[in-house]
Amino acid sequence: MGSDSELYRLPRGSDRLSLANSGDRRRSTRPTAAIHIRWQAAIGLLLALALAGTGSADEEKSAEAPGMAGIKLVYRFPNGRTYRAEYSTETVFFVLLEPSQADPPSRTMEYASRKLREALFLVVWNEPEFHTTFVIDLELRKIHASALREGAKSFLGTADIVELVRPEP
């Protein structure tokens, strides 16, 4: 890099980004969790806008419909963690399948979703201890996931949908 190039740095104790010349030898600091949440929200919004494209008023109206209701799927991350998710109109029920346990943990949470285009959904849920965003591609059978826990490293990953049940039309 030349000495003219600029790097984004987060000054210690600050939540505002500033530009610093690359010749500056100060160590950069890690952003706070609040910055991670803002960046995650911004990235999710940009992704949704990019994938949604432009459309007619009818497409906009149908995009707000609860398109995930009735969908049941099993998905597996590369590390082997496998979950079953069952979506109703307002809630999603999760069960951890792998690693298998005698009494597998499960949870029901409220969620919000938006149909971005046919068979592609943006799904988010927020709990006090974590915030999660999924982009679910039913056609390609992939889930792109982002999760953030307060005080923990953020997670970005992709899971394969290994079982998929769609509601009858």
Secondary structure, DSSP 8 states (H G I E B T S, - for coil): --TT-EEEE--TT-SS-EEEETT---------HHHHHHHHHHHHHHHHHHHH----HHHHHHHTS-TTTT-EEEEE-TTS-EEEEEE-SSEEEEEEEES--SS--EEEEE-EEEEEETTEEEEEEEETTEEEEEEEETTTTEEEEEEEETTS--EEEEEEEEEEE----
